[in-house]
Amino acid sequence: MVKPTRVTNSIRAIREAAGMTQADLARRIGVTRQTLIAIEQGRYSPTLELAFQISRVFAVGLDDVFQYPEEG
Amino acid sequence: MVYQERNIWSSLVVSVIGMIVYVIVTLQVADGGPLTDVDWVPIMLWTIGLSIVGAILVSITWGIFAGMLDPEGVGKSDQRDTDIAQMGGRVGQAFLVIAGLGVILLCAYEADWFWIANTMYFGFAISTIVGGIASVIAYRRGLV
């Protein structure tokens, strides 16, 4: 059983607002489209490096793209 | 489906078929007699050889058709593929360790070579199959 991650992300919303397709973003950050889909759907936690690359493409902070719930 | 996932599926399907064929052929050759009388060496070597060749051929053929549909995805892999391959390897490795321990025990008790060789063969086969299943699940359900 895969333990679900508590990290969520807004990649899809930001990407669509920027008028970018999944294929475009995947190419920019150097991953396959399937990997980007998995990240957007929360089925794969990207490495820190990849997370920075994604936020840099959109020119926003890491916290704007990825969210982690407060404790308690 | 990405390049690495296709390879895992190819290996998984061929390994399962290979193992089933090996068991059927061995039982047929034994013909109800003791399994230790079976000349297992050629059967096992042919099974292993054909499984390797079969997995490569299935992967290449599948890759050609997949490449026609998505030319950009040919041969591409990334960090997620590496992570999933490592996880699948770890899961499968447990069965190799079990088989290795089994072989040591069988040697200690001077078991027939048939049982020693087959314990190792099934260790390899089950390791590949279980590791493959774990990898496919990770591709489909997620790896977080």
Backbone of each chain as ProteinMPNN parsed JSONL, in Angstrom:
{"seq_chain_A": "MVKPTRVTNSIRAIREAAGMTQADLARRIGVTRQTLIAIEQGRYSPTLELAFQISRVFAVGLDDVFQYPEEG", "coords_chain_A": {"N_chain_A": [[0.86, -1.192, 0.0], [0.644, 2.116, -0.947], [1.869, 4.855, 0.789], [0.115, 7.814, 1.162], [1.24, 11.054, 0.134], [1.605, 14.103, 2.042], [2.098, 16.36, 0.861], [0.879, 18.801, -1.273], [0.093, 20.216, -4.492], [-0.014, 23.035, -6.771], [0.393, 22.918, -9.419], [-1.013, 22.289, -11.786], [-3.066, 24.252, -11.921], [-1.546, 26.631, -12.008], [-0.045, 26.174, -14.274], [-2.035, 25.995, -16.264], [-3.057, 28.542, -16.087], [-0.91, 29.902, -17.062], [-1.057, 29.218, -19.637], [0.162, 26.928, -20.59], [0.962, 23.714, -21.876], [0.911, 20.264, -20.707], [2.887, 18.833, -21.998], [4.601, 20.892, -22.831], [5.56, 21.952, -20.361], [6.707, 19.643, -19.273], [8.8, 19.221, -21.071], [10.302, 21.526, -20.608], [11.255, 21.128, -18.004], [12.57, 18.786, -18.242], [11.464, 16.151, -17.983], [9.413, 13.189, -18.519], [6.127, 13.345, -20.0], [4.367, 11.723, -18.666], [5.487, 11.571, -16.134], [5.197, 14.189, -15.266], [2.405, 14.322, -15.174], [1.953, 12.475, -13.122], [3.129, 13.874, -10.992], [1.511, 16.175, -10.869], [-0.891, 15.005, -10.134], [-0.321, 14.149, -7.626], [0.799, 11.665, -7.32], [3.438, 11.171, -7.38], [6.259, 12.267, -5.689], [8.21, 14.958, -6.419], [11.809, 15.436, -6.76], [13.747, 17.711, -4.733], [15.244, 19.357, -6.342], [13.886, 19.196, -8.774], [11.477, 20.286, -8.017], [12.235, 22.938, -7.538], [12.97, 23.619, -10.129], [10.482, 23.535, -11.407], [9.057, 25.597, -10.103], [10.631, 27.709, -10.867], [10.227, 27.848, -13.608], [7.716, 28.98, -13.709], [8.268, 31.33, -12.526], [7.726, 31.809, -9.81], [7.476, 31.485, -6.184], [8.619, 28.595, -4.284], [6.764, 27.836, -2.348], [4.446, 28.748, -3.457], [3.853, 26.937, -5.346], [4.07, 24.373, -4.235], [2.479, 22.9, -1.397], [2.401, 22.343, 2.123], [0.667, 20.942, 4.797], [-0.015, 22.654, 7.897], [1.159, 21.583, 11.136], [-0.923, 19.815, 13.543]], "CA_chain_A": [[0.0, 0.0, 0.0], [1.443, 3.332, -1.045], [1.481, 5.864, 1.774], [-0.087, 9.067, 0.435], [2.036, 12.183, 0.588], [0.81, 15.235, 2.539], [2.447, 17.512, 0.027], [-0.02, 19.028, -2.407], [0.683, 21.215, -5.389], [-0.934, 23.804, -7.619], [1.048, 22.978, -10.732], [-1.981, 22.299, -12.887], [-3.727, 25.564, -11.978], [-0.564, 27.639, -12.439], [0.319, 25.849, -15.665], [-3.144, 26.368, -17.145], [-3.123, 30.015, -16.085], [0.196, 30.378, -17.896], [-1.329, 28.766, -21.007], [1.19, 25.943, -20.94], [0.473, 22.327, -21.889], [1.743, 19.337, -19.923], [4.062, 18.501, -22.823], [5.511, 22.052, -22.78], [6.215, 22.016, -19.048], [7.563, 18.453, -19.131], [10.0, 19.465, -21.876], [11.092, 22.582, -19.949], [11.927, 20.64, -16.791], [13.33, 17.586, -18.604], [10.878, 14.87, -17.565], [8.399, 12.717, -19.457], [4.79, 13.884, -19.713], [3.758, 10.825, -17.669], [6.003, 11.956, -14.816], [4.541, 15.451, -14.89], [1.017, 13.977, -14.801], [2.025, 11.84, -11.79], [3.415, 14.934, -10.006], [0.304, 17.014, -10.755], [-1.943, 14.248, -9.438], [0.157, 13.776, -6.29], [1.203, 10.26, -7.295], [4.904, 11.111, -7.315], [6.863, 13.451, -5.074], [9.434, 15.3, -7.165], [12.992, 15.777, -5.966], [13.808, 19.14, -4.403], [15.781, 20.026, -7.531], [12.809, 19.271, -9.765], [10.497, 21.235, -7.476], [12.771, 24.282, -7.81], [12.894, 23.845, -11.585], [9.084, 23.816, -11.749], [8.693, 26.945, -9.627], [11.415, 28.68, -11.648], [9.582, 28.004, -14.925], [6.583, 29.889, -13.544], [8.793, 32.527, -11.863], [7.044, 31.998, -8.521], [8.181, 30.828, -5.092], [8.339, 27.172, -4.092], [5.542, 27.753, -1.549], [3.279, 29.028, -4.301], [3.598, 25.742, -6.167], [3.895, 23.206, -3.353], [1.968, 23.237, -0.076], [2.478, 21.29, 3.135], [-0.24, 21.398, 5.858], [0.532, 22.965, 9.222], [0.963, 20.511, 12.135], [-1.995, 20.003, 14.521]], "C_chain_A": [[0.891, 1.234, 0.0], [0.931, 4.36, -0.048], [1.306, 7.198, 1.057], [0.762, 10.195, 1.013], [1.119, 13.298, 1.085], [1.117, 16.498, 1.742], [1.441, 17.621, -1.114], [0.632, 20.07, -3.318], [-0.387, 21.877, -6.255], [-0.397, 23.894, -9.043], [0.029, 23.117, -11.86], [-2.637, 23.678, -13.045], [-2.776, 26.63, -12.517], [-0.199, 27.427, -13.916], [-0.779, 26.289, -16.627], [-3.298, 27.885, -17.225], [-2.039, 30.611, -16.984], [0.031, 29.948, -19.357], [-0.332, 27.738, -21.513], [0.581, 24.531, -20.933], [1.396, 21.47, -21.021], [3.019, 19.007, -20.686], [5.086, 19.64, -22.782], [6.303, 22.066, -21.477], [7.167, 20.836, -18.853], [8.878, 18.66, -19.882], [10.901, 20.491, -21.178], [11.869, 22.05, -18.736], [12.636, 19.29, -17.022], [12.806, 16.281, -18.049], [9.879, 14.428, -18.628], [7.045, 13.308, -19.051], [4.098, 13.037, -18.638], [4.223, 11.186, -16.258], [5.352, 13.254, -14.354], [3.093, 15.195, -14.449], [0.998, 13.382, -13.39], [2.274, 12.885, -10.701], [2.156, 15.779, -9.794], [-0.786, 16.322, -9.954], [-1.524, 13.784, -8.041], [0.551, 12.32, -6.18], [2.717, 10.096, -7.282], [5.418, 12.411, -6.711], [8.152, 13.783, -5.816], [10.606, 15.539, -6.226], [12.967, 17.279, -5.71], [14.281, 19.937, -5.625], [14.687, 20.233, -8.585], [11.743, 20.272, -9.322], [10.95, 22.671, -7.738], [12.679, 24.608, -9.296], [11.476, 24.229, -12.0], [8.713, 25.239, -11.336], [9.432, 28.014, -10.43], [10.807, 28.902, -13.037], [8.454, 29.028, -14.837], [6.995, 31.212, -12.885], [8.01, 32.854, -10.591], [7.837, 31.258, -7.442], [7.776, 29.361, -4.967], [7.021, 26.965, -3.337], [4.277, 28.031, -2.356], [2.885, 27.799, -5.12], [3.289, 24.527, -5.291], [3.434, 23.655, -1.971], [2.1, 22.034, 0.847], [1.647, 21.747, 4.331], [0.488, 21.659, 7.174], [0.265, 21.804, 10.165], [-0.201, 20.855, 13.058], [-3.198, 20.634, 13.876]], "O_chain_A": [[1.778, 1.376, 0.842], [-0.252, 4.699, -0.025], [2.238, 7.675, 0.411], [0.971, 10.277, 2.224], [-0.011, 13.43, 0.615], [0.494, 17.544, 1.921], [1.188, 16.651, -1.829], [1.607, 20.719, -2.939], [-1.488, 21.359, -6.439], [-0.701, 24.836, -9.775], [0.181, 23.942, -12.761], [-2.749, 24.201, -14.154], [-3.15, 27.432, -13.374], [-0.068, 28.378, -14.687], [-0.502, 26.88, -17.671], [-3.621, 28.439, -18.276], [-2.218, 31.671, -17.582], [0.862, 30.269, -20.206], [-0.022, 27.682, -22.703], [-0.229, 24.209, -20.064], [2.496, 21.881, -20.653], [4.097, 18.911, -20.1], [6.29, 19.393, -22.709], [7.53, 22.174, -21.473], [8.276, 20.993, -18.342], [9.945, 18.311, -19.379], [12.123, 20.337, -21.163], [12.997, 22.471, -18.477], [13.228, 18.73, -16.1], [13.582, 15.398, -17.683], [9.539, 15.196, -19.528], [6.849, 13.715, -17.906], [3.346, 13.554, -17.812], [3.448, 11.115, -15.305], [4.999, 13.396, -13.183], [2.62, 15.78, -13.475], [0.148, 13.729, -12.57], [1.702, 12.799, -9.614], [1.784, 16.062, -8.655], [-1.513, 16.959, -9.192], [-2.287, 13.103, -7.356], [0.634, 11.782, -5.075], [3.215, 8.974, -7.181], [5.067, 13.504, -7.154], [9.082, 12.977, -5.838], [10.418, 15.812, -5.041], [12.256, 18.024, -6.385], [13.791, 21.032, -5.903], [14.581, 21.295, -9.198], [11.183, 21.006, -10.136], [10.143, 23.52, -8.116], [12.352, 25.733, -9.675], [11.277, 25.121, -12.825], [8.129, 25.991, -12.117], [8.904, 29.106, -10.645], [10.866, 30.006, -13.577], [8.253, 29.833, -15.746], [6.167, 32.106, -12.71], [7.676, 34.009, -10.328], [8.756, 30.499, -7.748], [6.735, 28.943, -5.473], [6.259, 26.047, -3.64], [3.182, 27.607, -1.986], [1.734, 27.649, -5.529], [2.369, 23.759, -5.572], [3.92, 24.65, -1.435], [1.942, 20.884, 0.437], [1.886, 22.84, 4.845], [1.461, 20.987, 7.516], [-0.74, 21.108, 10.021], [-0.453, 22.028, 13.334], [-4.205, 20.87, 14.545]]}, "seq_chain_B": "MVYQERNIWSSLVVSVIGMIVYVIVTLQVADGGPLTDVDWVPIMLWTIGLSIVGAILVSITWGIFAGMLDPEGVGKSDQRDTDIAQMGGRVGQAFLVIAGLGVILLCAYEADWFWIANTMYFGFAISTIVGGIASVIAYRRGLV", "coords_chain_B": {"N_chain_B": [[2.422, 5.242, -21.892], [5.622, 4.99, -20.495], [9.019, 4.475, -21.718], [10.649, 2.902, -19.874], [8.686, 1.667, -18.346], [7.424, 0.072, -20.219], [9.509, -1.727, -20.73], [9.643, -3.018, -18.26], [7.123, -4.256, -18.148], [7.414, -5.989, -20.35], [9.5, -7.671, -19.493], [8.295, -8.731, -17.226], [5.985, -10.115, -18.19], [7.183, -11.995, -19.938], [8.814, -13.359, -18.122], [6.942, -14.592, -16.422], [5.591, -16.256, -18.242], [7.783, -17.816, -19.074], [8.481, -19.122, -16.667], [6.197, -20.654, -16.169], [6.162, -22.284, -18.458], [8.562, -23.636, -18.062], [7.996, -25.142, -15.729], [5.893, -26.774, -16.668], [7.146, -28.206, -18.801], [9.177, -29.519, -17.39], [7.665, -31.139, -15.649], [6.369, -32.707, -17.523], [8.506, -34.077, -18.72], [9.373, -35.496, -16.53], [7.271, -37.226, -16.223], [5.591, -38.335, -14.244], [7.426, -39.671, -12.695], [10.258, -39.522, -10.352], [11.294, -36.153, -9.741], [13.945, -35.527, -9.524], [15.226, -37.125, -11.318], [15.024, -35.937, -13.712], [16.555, -34.47, -16.56], [17.5, -31.598, -15.974], [19.157, -29.487, -16.733], [19.443, -28.679, -19.612], [16.767, -27.869, -20.026], [16.385, -25.789, -18.193], [18.421, -23.972, -18.974], [17.654, -23.362, -21.627], [15.177, -22.198, -21.08], [15.921, -19.918, -19.575], [17.592, -18.622, -21.445], [15.82, -18.221, -23.655], [13.934, -16.645, -22.378], [15.333, -14.295, -21.85], [16.002, -13.44, -24.465], [13.404, -13.292, -25.485], [12.238, -11.262, -23.871], [13.747, -9.069, -24.691], [13.092, -8.943, -27.428], [10.29, -8.522, -27.322], [10.25, -6.071, -26.031], [11.617, -4.435, -27.891], [9.948, -4.647, -30.167], [7.52, -3.643, -29.152], [8.411, -1.119, -28.486], [8.913, -0.05, -31.029], [6.325, 0.193, -32.124], [5.201, 1.882, -30.189], [6.808, 4.082, -30.553], [5.97, 4.945, -33.03], [3.513, 6.018, -32.417], [4.129, 7.951, -30.495], [6.615, 9.715, -31.114], [8.335, 11.421, -29.688], [8.646, 10.337, -27.2], [10.379, 8.21, -27.258], [12.731, 6.077, -25.827], [13.104, 7.768, -23.651], [13.837, 8.601, -20.277], [13.527, 9.379, -16.777], [14.008, 10.89, -13.484], [11.938, 9.748, -11.999], [11.614, 7.23, -13.169], [14.066, 6.106, -12.446], [13.8, 6.104, -9.638], [11.611, 4.364, -9.324], [12.653, 2.034, -10.458], [14.689, 1.468, -8.631], [13.186, 0.992, -6.313], [11.662, -1.244, -7.123], [13.753, -3.046, -7.516], [14.705, -3.33, -4.89], [12.497, -4.546, -3.647], [12.333, -6.958, -5.098], [14.789, -8.041, -4.472], [14.65, -9.169, -1.95], [13.612, -11.701, -2.33], [15.654, -12.949, -3.668], [17.527, -13.131, -1.667], [16.213, -14.856, 0.094], [16.138, -17.139, -1.54], [18.891, -17.581, -1.802], [19.602, -18.197, 0.838], [18.11, -20.496, 1.069], [19.438, -22.152, -0.744], [21.913, -22.444, 0.55], [21.088, -23.872, 2.816], [20.092, -26.193, 1.569], [22.426, -27.172, 0.432], [23.837, -27.664, 2.764], [22.424, -29.803, 3.756], [23.017, -31.603, 1.846], [21.381, -31.854, -0.451], [19.771, -32.981, -3.501], [21.186, -31.937, -6.653], [19.273, -30.981, -8.365], [17.266, -29.76, -6.761], [18.722, -27.736, -5.577], [19.555, -26.144, -7.763], [17.059, -25.469, -8.801], [15.886, -24.069, -6.71], [17.411, -21.752, -6.746], [16.857, -20.884, -9.34], [14.065, -20.374, -9.221], [14.159, -18.432, -7.3], [15.42, -16.323, -8.68], [13.505, -15.974, -10.729], [11.092, -15.386, -9.317], [11.93, -13.154, -7.963], [12.302, -11.349, -10.089], [9.673, -11.242, -11.052], [8.088, -10.372, -8.817], [9.387, -7.971, -8.194], [8.913, -6.671, -10.595], [6.114, -6.501, -10.594], [5.753, -4.828, -8.388], [6.959, -2.527, -9.391], [5.327, -1.909, -11.587], [2.927, -1.392, -10.257], [3.736, 0.88, -8.884], [4.106, 2.634, -11.025], [1.484, 2.828, -11.923], [-0.171, 3.352, -9.644], [1.258, 5.102, -8.071], [4.193, 6.629, -6.585], [5.254, 7.802, -3.759]], "CA_chain_B": [[3.342, 4.412, -21.12], [7.0, 5.385, -20.79], [9.984, 3.467, -22.177], [11.045, 1.981, -18.798], [7.53, 0.865, -17.925], [7.258, -0.96, -21.259], [10.544, -2.746, -20.502], [9.264, -3.792, -17.073], [6.001, -5.115, -18.561], [7.958, -7.037, -21.227], [10.247, -8.594, -18.646], [7.33, -9.375, -16.323], [5.16, -11.067, -18.946], [8.04, -13.086, -20.433], [9.257, -14.152, -16.963], [5.817, -15.427, -15.972], [5.403, -17.309, -19.265], [8.961, -18.685, -18.999], [8.417, -19.949, -15.466], [5.109, -21.624, -16.362], [6.614, -23.25, -19.468], [9.605, -24.454, -17.428], [7.344, -26.105, -14.827], [5.133, -27.741, -17.484], [8.088, -29.082, -19.525], [9.852, -30.371, -16.398], [6.708, -32.16, -15.184], [6.112, -33.641, -18.643], [9.699, -34.928, -18.879], [9.388, -36.403, -15.366], [6.251, -38.224, -16.568], [5.114, -39.01, -13.041], [8.553, -40.223, -11.93], [10.897, -38.532, -9.46], [11.777, -34.943, -10.434], [15.41, -35.492, -9.502], [15.729, -37.894, -12.467], [14.884, -35.119, -14.922], [17.763, -33.772, -17.022], [16.982, -30.23, -15.877], [20.094, -28.457, -17.222], [19.048, -28.055, -20.887], [15.445, -27.215, -19.913], [16.568, -24.517, -17.479], [19.225, -23.054, -19.784], [16.815, -22.901, -22.734], [14.156, -21.287, -20.537], [16.563, -18.64, -19.23], [18.039, -17.991, -22.694], [14.668, -17.755, -24.441], [13.278, -15.562, -21.634], [16.113, -13.067, -22.069], [15.799, -13.037, -25.866], [11.99, -12.932, -25.625], [11.999, -9.951, -23.245], [14.366, -8.042, -25.548], [12.304, -8.831, -28.664], [8.991, -7.899, -27.004], [10.522, -4.669, -25.714], [11.953, -3.72, -29.136], [8.746, -4.59, -31.011], [6.587, -2.73, -28.491], [9.02, 0.212, -28.607], [8.729, 0.435, -32.41], [4.922, 0.62, -32.266], [4.991, 3.039, -29.307], [7.518, 5.187, -31.187], [5.142, 5.446, -34.142], [2.423, 6.815, -31.84], [4.692, 9.079, -29.745], [8.048, 9.736, -31.455], [9.125, 12.187, -28.708], [8.847, 9.58, -25.957], [11.248, 7.049, -27.479], [13.969, 5.965, -25.053], [13.236, 8.79, -22.609], [13.587, 8.216, -18.894], [13.85, 10.478, -15.87], [14.227, 10.543, -12.082], [10.858, 8.856, -11.523], [11.954, 5.876, -13.629], [15.174, 5.641, -11.598], [13.251, 5.833, -8.298], [10.769, 3.166, -9.388], [13.547, 0.886, -10.705], [15.371, 1.166, -7.356], [12.204, 0.406, -5.395], [11.371, -2.592, -7.638], [14.947, -3.85, -7.245], [14.736, -3.631, -3.442], [11.421, -5.512, -3.355], [12.72, -8.238, -5.688], [16.02, -8.552, -3.851], [14.298, -9.966, -0.767], [13.406, -13.086, -2.758], [16.973, -13.489, -3.992], [18.151, -13.454, -0.381], [15.536, -16.066, 0.574], [16.624, -18.249, -2.381], [20.293, -17.814, -1.441], [19.608, -18.916, 2.124], [17.591, -21.837, 0.771], [20.519, -22.902, -1.405], [22.892, -22.787, 1.592], [20.493, -24.949, 3.618], [20.037, -27.415, 0.757], [23.809, -27.661, 0.33], [24.209, -28.195, 4.08], [21.778, -31.115, 3.901], [23.447, -32.378, 0.672], [20.217, -32.148, -1.296], [20.069, -33.243, -4.919], [21.471, -30.705, -7.396], [18.011, -30.505, -8.964], [16.577, -28.855, -5.833], [19.571, -26.552, -5.367], [19.466, -25.304, -8.963], [15.701, -24.948, -8.959], [15.656, -23.042, -5.68], [18.031, -20.513, -7.244], [16.111, -20.445, -10.539], [12.796, -19.765, -8.817], [14.52, -17.193, -6.603], [15.609, -15.301, -9.722], [12.245, -15.735, -11.45], [10.123, -14.714, -8.441], [12.486, -11.818, -7.713], [11.978, -10.523, -11.259], [8.219, -11.065, -11.16], [7.582, -9.545, -7.716], [9.946, -6.626, -8.402], [8.201, -6.096, -11.742], [4.748, -6.154, -10.169], [5.873, -3.644, -7.521], [7.272, -1.375, -10.248], [4.14, -1.582, -12.38], [1.982, -0.759, -9.326], [4.247, 2.231, -8.623], [3.813, 3.451, -12.211], [0.046, 3.037, -12.07], [-0.821, 3.901, -8.438], [2.054, 6.201, -7.551], [5.368, 6.4, -5.733], [5.409, 9.081, -3.045]], "C_chain_B": [[4.783, 4.753, -21.509], [7.87, 4.163, -21.119], [10.305, 2.418, -21.098], [9.891, 1.095, -18.357], [7.256, -0.239, -18.94], [8.263, -2.092, -21.046], [10.176, -3.641, -19.325], [8.118, -4.75, -17.414], [6.509, -6.275, -19.403], [8.637, -8.115, -20.403], [9.303, -9.411, -17.756], [6.544, -10.465, -17.053], [5.997, -12.268, -19.403], [8.509, -13.969, -19.272], [8.167, -15.096, -16.482], [5.61, -16.586, -16.949], [6.554, -18.325, -19.186], [8.891, -19.642, -17.831], [7.344, -21.038, -15.614], [5.54, -22.715, -17.355], [7.647, -24.194, -18.86], [8.977, -25.543, -16.544], [6.632, -27.194, -15.634], [6.087, -28.73, -18.171], [8.77, -30.048, -18.552], [8.93, -31.501, -15.926], [6.419, -33.182, -16.279], [7.276, -34.61, -18.825], [9.761, -35.951, -17.737], [8.383, -37.543, -15.564], [5.803, -39.042, -15.35], [6.206, -39.619, -12.184], [9.164, -39.164, -11.026], [11.503, -37.359, -10.251], [13.301, -34.913, -10.519], [16.031, -36.298, -10.652], [15.685, -37.083, -13.769], [16.227, -34.463, -15.264], [17.398, -32.285, -17.124], [17.873, -29.177, -16.534], [19.669, -27.854, -18.569], [17.711, -27.317, -20.806], [15.61, -25.833, -19.269], [17.341, -23.515, -18.335], [18.428, -22.505, -20.965], [15.769, -21.9, -22.246], [14.759, -19.917, -20.248], [16.957, -17.889, -20.51], [16.879, -17.412, -23.486], [13.927, -16.622, -23.734], [14.0, -14.241, -21.868], [15.876, -12.541, -23.491], [14.361, -12.558, -26.074], [11.7, -11.547, -25.061], [12.564, -8.838, -24.116], [13.524, -7.827, -26.808], [10.956, -8.143, -28.422], [9.185, -6.409, -26.763], [10.804, -3.856, -26.979], [10.708, -3.548, -30.007], [7.745, -3.575, -30.46], [7.091, -1.283, -28.642], [8.837, 0.801, -29.992], [7.301, 0.965, -32.597], [4.641, 1.868, -31.412], [5.65, 4.276, -29.915], [6.751, 5.788, -32.346], [4.044, 6.373, -33.61], [2.95, 8.068, -31.141], [6.203, 9.138, -29.977], [8.912, 10.451, -30.416], [9.464, 11.376, -27.46], [9.832, 8.43, -26.072], [12.523, 7.117, -26.635], [14.135, 6.974, -23.936], [13.006, 8.201, -21.224], [14.019, 9.376, -18.007], [13.997, 9.964, -14.433], [13.177, 9.577, -11.55], [11.135, 7.417, -11.947], [13.059, 5.278, -12.758], [14.654, 5.251, -10.217], [12.438, 4.533, -8.293], [11.633, 1.914, -9.603], [14.255, 0.48, -9.415], [14.417, 0.494, -6.382], [11.893, -1.037, -5.818], [12.528, -3.545, -7.355], [15.02, -4.27, -5.788], [13.697, -4.691, -3.085], [11.827, -6.902, -3.858], [13.903, -8.885, -4.991], [15.739, -9.45, -2.651], [14.174, -11.446, -1.154], [14.712, -13.748, -3.191], [17.688, -13.93, -2.717], [17.552, -14.751, 0.173], [16.042, -17.288, -0.207], [18.069, -18.596, -2.027], [20.415, -18.587, -0.141], [19.122, -20.35, 1.934], [18.66, -22.721, 0.153], [21.566, -23.337, -0.37], [22.374, -23.963, 2.434], [20.472, -26.27, 2.854], [21.427, -28.021, 0.584], [24.232, -28.324, 1.645], [23.638, -29.598, 4.273], [22.061, -32.036, 2.702], [22.26, -32.822, -0.184], [20.663, -32.386, -2.736], [20.281, -31.905, -5.651], [20.219, -30.111, -8.028], [17.356, -29.46, -8.06], [17.385, -27.59, -5.607], [19.427, -25.593, -6.554], [18.086, -24.674, -9.1], [15.337, -23.913, -7.906], [16.217, -21.707, -6.165], [17.267, -19.972, -8.443], [14.809, -19.747, -10.132], [13.028, -18.492, -8.001], [14.683, -16.054, -7.597], [14.272, -14.929, -10.365], [11.259, -14.952, -10.58], [10.613, -13.302, -8.101], [12.132, -10.87, -8.861], [10.489, -10.214, -11.314], [7.685, -10.13, -10.07], [8.104, -8.103, -7.846], [9.24, -5.909, -9.541], [6.8, -5.654, -11.369], [4.78, -4.887, -9.308], [6.131, -2.392, -8.362], [6.047, -0.934, -11.048], [3.087, -0.886, -11.496], [2.42, 0.683, -9.055], [3.974, 3.156, -9.812], [2.335, 3.803, -12.278], [-0.576, 3.775, -10.875], [-0.039, 5.046, -7.836], [3.207, 5.764, -6.673], [5.645, 7.723, -5.025], [6.21, 8.902, -1.758]], "O_chain_B": [[5.124, 4.801, -22.691], [7.518, 3.015, -20.845], [10.246, 1.215, -21.353], [10.083, -0.078, -18.035], [6.899, -1.356, -18.567], [7.919, -3.268, -21.166], [10.364, -4.857, -19.371], [8.139, -5.915, -17.018], [6.093, -7.417, -19.205], [8.391, -9.308, -20.582], [9.489, -10.612, -17.562], [6.455, -11.598, -16.581], [5.57, -13.415, -19.27], [8.592, -15.189, -19.416], [8.432, -16.257, -16.171], [5.473, -17.74, -16.544], [6.329, -19.534, -19.226], [9.198, -20.827, -17.968], [7.557, -22.19, -15.235], [5.315, -23.904, -17.126], [7.619, -25.4, -19.107], [9.372, -26.707, -16.601], [6.748, -28.38, -15.329], [5.868, -29.94, -18.129], [8.924, -31.234, -18.843], [9.344, -32.655, -15.817], [6.247, -34.37, -16.004], [7.076, -35.803, -19.054], [10.142, -37.104, -17.937], [8.613, -38.672, -15.132], [5.659, -40.263, -15.417], [5.942, -40.041, -11.058], [8.658, -38.045, -10.938], [12.138, -37.554, -11.288], [13.875, -34.353, -11.453], [17.224, -36.168, -10.927], [16.237, -37.495, -14.789], [16.936, -33.969, -14.388], [17.043, -31.784, -18.191], [17.4, -28.088, -16.859], [19.544, -26.634, -18.67], [17.534, -26.273, -21.434], [15.05, -24.843, -19.74], [16.965, -22.346, -18.416], [18.515, -21.316, -21.273], [15.503, -20.892, -22.9], [14.195, -18.888, -20.62], [16.699, -16.693, -20.649], [16.931, -16.267, -23.936], [13.359, -15.745, -24.384], [13.369, -13.202, -22.06], [15.59, -11.36, -23.692], [14.121, -11.555, -26.746], [11.003, -10.75, -25.687], [11.943, -7.786, -24.267], [13.27, -6.692, -27.211], [10.531, -7.296, -29.206], [8.395, -5.585, -27.224], [10.307, -2.741, -27.134], [10.438, -2.461, -30.518], [7.198, -2.757, -31.2], [6.316, -0.359, -28.889], [8.629, 2.006, -30.133], [7.096, 2.043, -33.156], [3.942, 2.785, -31.844], [5.123, 5.383, -29.808], [6.857, 6.983, -32.622], [3.686, 7.366, -34.244], [2.312, 9.12, -31.181], [6.982, 8.671, -29.146], [10.091, 10.131, -30.271], [10.428, 11.672, -26.754], [10.096, 7.742, -25.086], [13.288, 8.078, -26.714], [15.201, 7.04, -23.325], [12.093, 7.4, -21.023], [14.78, 10.246, -18.431], [14.098, 8.76, -14.2], [13.484, 8.694, -10.748], [10.916, 6.487, -11.17], [13.004, 4.108, -12.379], [15.015, 4.201, -9.685], [12.56, 3.712, -7.383], [11.378, 0.868, -9.008], [14.406, -0.709, -9.134], [14.79, -0.462, -5.702], [11.862, -1.941, -4.983], [12.316, -4.704, -6.998], [15.352, -5.414, -5.477], [13.976, -5.616, -2.321], [11.687, -7.895, -3.144], [14.011, -10.11, -4.924], [16.497, -10.379, -2.369], [14.58, -12.329, -0.398], [14.858, -14.966, -3.091], [18.362, -14.96, -2.689], [18.271, -15.626, 0.655], [16.337, -18.332, 0.376], [18.429, -19.772, -1.961], [21.221, -19.511, -0.025], [19.64, -21.287, 2.542], [18.772, -23.901, 0.488], [22.049, -24.469, -0.411], [23.105, -24.91, 2.726], [20.789, -27.326, 3.403], [21.582, -29.243, 0.59], [24.878, -29.372, 1.66], [24.275, -30.466, 4.87], [21.446, -33.092, 2.552], [22.148, -33.982, -0.581], [21.777, -32.039, -3.129], [19.658, -30.894, -5.328], [20.115, -28.897, -8.206], [16.939, -28.401, -8.531], [16.825, -26.503, -5.462], [19.208, -24.394, -6.378], [17.955, -23.506, -9.465], [14.571, -22.988, -8.175], [15.58, -20.664, -6.016], [17.049, -18.766, -8.562], [14.49, -18.669, -10.634], [12.197, -17.584, -8.007], [14.159, -14.959, -7.393], [13.944, -13.754, -10.528], [10.661, -13.978, -11.036], [9.815, -12.374, -7.967], [11.716, -9.734, -8.634], [10.085, -9.083, -11.585], [6.923, -9.208, -10.358], [7.362, -7.144, -7.636], [8.995, -4.705, -9.475], [6.345, -4.581, -11.766], [3.951, -3.992, -9.47], [5.587, -1.325, -8.078], [5.766, 0.258, -11.17], [2.442, 0.073, -11.919], [1.592, 1.592, -9.002], [3.649, 4.328, -9.626], [1.967, 4.921, -12.637], [-1.386, 4.686, -11.044], [-0.618, 5.888, -7.149], [3.199, 4.676, -6.097], [6.2, 8.65, -5.616], [6.437, 9.869, -1.032]]}, "name": "protein", "num_of_chains": 2, "seq": "MVKPTRVTNSIRAIREAAGMTQADLARRIGVTRQTLIAIEQGRYSPTLELAFQISRVFAVGLDDVFQYPEEGMVYQERNIWSSLVVSVIGMIVYVIVTLQVADGGPLTDVDWVPIMLWTIGLSIVGAILVSITWGIFAGMLDPEGVGKSDQRDTDIAQMGGRVGQAFLVIAGLGVILLCAYEADWFWIANTMYFGFAISTIVGGIASVIAYRRGLV"}
